[in-house]
Amino acid sequence: MQPFAPLGRDVAHRGQKCGHSPADSAATDCTADATWHILWTADGDAGLACDPHAAVARQRFVFVDFHRVGPDCNMPGAWWDHDRRRCLYPDEKPTEHATAAQPATA
């Protein structure tokens, strides 16, 4: 079994919706609101997930960190604050343990 999550296509912003898409197509996109923000790689690849799909991801894949979705998650230029387990607004000073999060992917 592959321990890393398959990073899907780049998706235009569709609100804070779950990024799960079994066939990596609009026809199979999960329509639930995202409740979790997952940092998949140390390079900043991140995604959003609803409760059921986040639970599956935690069981099946390795990831760097995760936190509950906040208003600044998935915002362009946001920083992932590992110490406070949240995203920071672009005008906030990042801590030394922050990672630049990339746009969410499926």
C-alpha positions as CSV (number, residue, x, y, z in Angstrom):
1,M,0.0,0.0,0.0
2,Q,1.2,3.5,-0.9
3,P,1.7,5.5,2.4
4,F,1.5,8.9,0.7
5,A,-1.8,10.4,-0.3
6,P,-2.2,10.8,-4.1
7,L,-2.2,14.5,-4.8
8,G,-4.9,15.3,-7.3
9,R,-5.5,18.1,-9.8
10,D,-5.3,21.7,-8.8
11,V,-8.9,22.8,-8.2
12,A,-10.1,26.4,-8.5
13,H,-11.3,27.7,-5.2
14,R,-14.8,26.2,-4.4
15,G,-15.1,27.4,-0.9
16,Q,-13.8,25.4,2.0
17,K,-15.1,22.1,0.7
18,C,-13.6,18.6,1.2
19,G,-11.0,17.9,-1.4
20,H,-11.7,14.2,-1.7
21,S,-12.4,13.1,-5.2
22,P,-12.0,9.3,-5.9
23,A,-11.8,9.7,-9.7
24,D,-10.0,13.1,-9.5
25,S,-12.9,14.7,-11.5
26,A,-15.6,17.2,-10.7
27,A,-18.2,14.4,-11.0
28,T,-16.7,12.6,-8.0
29,D,-15.8,15.6,-5.8
30,C,-17.0,15.4,-2.2
31,T,-19.5,18.2,-1.7
32,A,-19.3,18.3,2.2
33,D,-17.8,21.4,3.9
34,A,-14.2,20.9,5.0
35,T,-13.6,20.5,8.7
36,W,-9.9,19.6,8.6
37,H,-6.8,21.2,7.0
38,I,-4.1,18.6,6.2
39,L,-0.5,19.4,5.5
40,W,0.5,16.5,3.3
41,T,4.2,17.3,2.6
42,A,7.0,19.3,4.2
43,D,7.0,21.3,0.9
44,G,3.7,22.7,1.8
45,D,1.2,20.6,-0.2
46,A,-2.0,20.9,1.7
47,G,-5.7,19.9,1.4
48,L,-9.0,20.2,3.0
49,A,-11.2,17.3,4.2
50,C,-14.6,16.6,5.9
51,D,-14.7,14.5,9.1
52,P,-15.2,11.1,7.3
53,H,-12.5,11.7,4.7
54,A,-10.1,13.1,7.2
55,A,-10.5,9.9,9.3
56,V,-9.8,7.8,6.3
57,A,-6.7,9.9,5.5
58,R,-5.4,9.6,9.0
59,Q,-5.7,5.8,8.8
60,R,-4.2,5.3,5.4
61,F,-1.6,8.0,4.7
62,V,1.3,9.8,6.2
63,F,1.2,13.5,6.6
64,V,3.1,16.4,8.3
65,D,0.3,18.0,10.4
66,F,-3.4,18.8,10.5
67,H,-5.7,21.2,12.3
68,R,-9.4,22.2,12.3
69,V,-10.3,24.5,9.4
70,G,-10.3,28.2,10.3
71,P,-11.3,31.3,8.3
72,D,-7.7,31.8,7.0
73,C,-7.1,28.2,5.9
74,N,-6.6,27.8,2.1
75,M,-6.2,31.6,1.8
76,P,-3.5,32.5,-0.8
77,G,-0.2,33.3,1.0
78,A,-1.4,31.8,4.4
79,W,1.2,30.3,6.7
80,W,0.8,27.0,8.5
81,D,1.7,27.6,12.2
82,H,2.8,24.3,13.6
83,D,3.1,25.6,17.2
84,R,-0.5,27.0,17.3
85,R,-1.9,24.3,15.0
86,R,-3.6,26.8,12.7
87,C,-3.1,29.0,9.6
88,L,-1.9,32.6,9.9
89,Y,-3.1,35.5,7.9
90,P,-0.5,36.7,5.4
91,D,0.2,39.9,7.4
92,E,0.9,38.1,10.6
93,K,4.5,37.3,11.4
94,P,5.1,33.6,11.0
95,T,6.8,31.7,13.8
96,E,10.0,29.8,13.2
97,H,7.9,26.6,12.9
98,A,5.6,27.9,10.2
99,T,5.4,26.5,6.6
100,A,4.1,28.2,3.5
101,A,1.0,26.2,2.6
102,Q,0.4,25.6,-1.1
103,P,-3.1,25.7,-2.6
104,A,-5.3,22.8,-1.6
105,T,-5.5,19.9,-3.9
106,A,-7.8,16.9,-4.1
